Amino acid sequence: MSGAPAPTARRAVLRRRIRLLVAATITYNLVEAVVAIIAGTIADSVALIGFGLDSVVEVSSAAAVAWQFAGPDPERREKVALRVIAWSFFALAAYVAVEALRTLIGAERPEHSPVGIGLVALSVLVMPFLSHAQRRAGREYGSASAVADSRQTLLCTYLSAAVLVGLVLNSTLGWWWADPVVALGLAVVAVREGRAALRGETCCAPVQLGQADEDGDPPAGGCGCGGGPAS
């Protein structure tokens, strides 16, 4: 009769799952980045370009986690991976804030972008599933970097929704300023998430294997990795 997996076996399963989720995130975001940056450049949309650059940041963040879990001892690489994720957030915030302010004070106004709207709408549907799956695995494993990367993916979901609103308002009502305002909101959130990752505030002790609930959450009174936005 088969019983629950031994802790070491379960951790091996979680490591493989995290690597697969990271690979899926990298693949999707590479395609998303190329399409968004091209569409944003054509439409002069700082929010859409920022969305594409967020995808590049997500790739670097996921790549840091992939590097961490490719080694025999992921815990030893945790701090380096967290620093990469944190500075990726900061780089995104700096670029988007500068470009959004340039648009608001007189640069070219964004144009209608049907391709951008379709791409962002797709991301609103795809990203929550990737984020939730990685958060579950990261929380159960006890990996701050995996949880931080899932928060980066979740931020991409929020960004997708905000950018979608801005693009639709610009296309339907001519509210060109909605595009850079949305981008500035993204910059603020990115700075907050970067600071949290830099301080390592995305995780505490790992959940006792076998005690997490079906969503990967710790039992009542337990710790586990948390502190991120609910998905």
Summary of the structure (lengths in Angstrom):
residues: 231
radius of gyration: 18.6
end to end distance: 36.1
largest distance: 71.0
contacts: 840
relative contact order: 0.16
helix: 75%
strand: 0%
